[in-house]
Amino acid sequence: MGKRFALLLICLLLVNACAAKRSNVPNSPETNKKLKASQRPYTVYGQRYEPLATHEGFVQSGIASWYGKDFHGKKTSNGETYDMHAMTAAHKTLPLGVYVKVRNRDNGREAVVRVNDRGPFVKGRIIDLSYSAAKNLGVDIAGTAPVRIEALGYREDGKGGYKTPESYDNGNYTVQVGAFKEYVNARRLSEELKKIFGFSDLHLTNVNGEFFYRVYAGKYTSLRSAETAEKNFAGHGYPGSFAVALD
């Protein structure tokens, strides 16, 4: 146990000093007040998805599909009403509101759509287009098509360009490394982690009528460094680790 913690500490110190640019939001719970609801992880059909913190540099190739009248008039993931005649799309992890350029690799057609929904939750498909977007790209007849998508950014009102949103990386964060029903088990781990990282705490949470003691470890001043720590915890014996914001 001592060797494993020592190795983990070394890895965290090295990575925290040389942290690379973050690419996605870590597994934040519902109590993470620093993140917007649309940026928090979610689960569909047993699969967990982690929305990206930024669209910058995002490029993806795969199969596009589309959805139409069966969903017309229903709520999308960002609270809007789905309009099958608007140029929108659903993506599993891109930030909601970001504009994406979609290129049909079969016919070369291109279109720009705004992501306002989550999906498609079908294996192998990377984006669900609105009916109008699918028609513009020539995907409406076949139903699916191979595409390349590139995230552009957020529309600047009246300027015709795109911009990056304000950063929400800075803040106070820690990492949840475990959750226990038994207080004694949670306390034991917390004490061990506190000796190594200087900070560890317990947080009692009610989940569907059951109480759990969540164990937090480490303090970080940015979402990027907390995410890096989260990945290292996960790689050294704590696969369920995720970053959370400290109040």
Buried (B, 14 or more C-beta within 10 A) or exposed (E): EEEEBEEBBEBBEEBBEEBEEBEBBBBBBEEBEBBEEBBBBBEEEEEEEBBBBBBEEBEBEEBBBBBBEEBBEEEBBBEBEBBBEBBBBBBBBBBBBBBBBBBBEEEEBBBBBBBBBBBBEEEEBBBBBBBBBBBBBBBBEEEBBBBBBBBBBBBEEEEEEBEEEEEBBEBEBBBBBBBBEEEEEBBEBBEBBBEBBEBBBBBEBEEEEEEBBBBBBBBBEBBBBBBBBBBBBBEBEBEEBBBBBBE
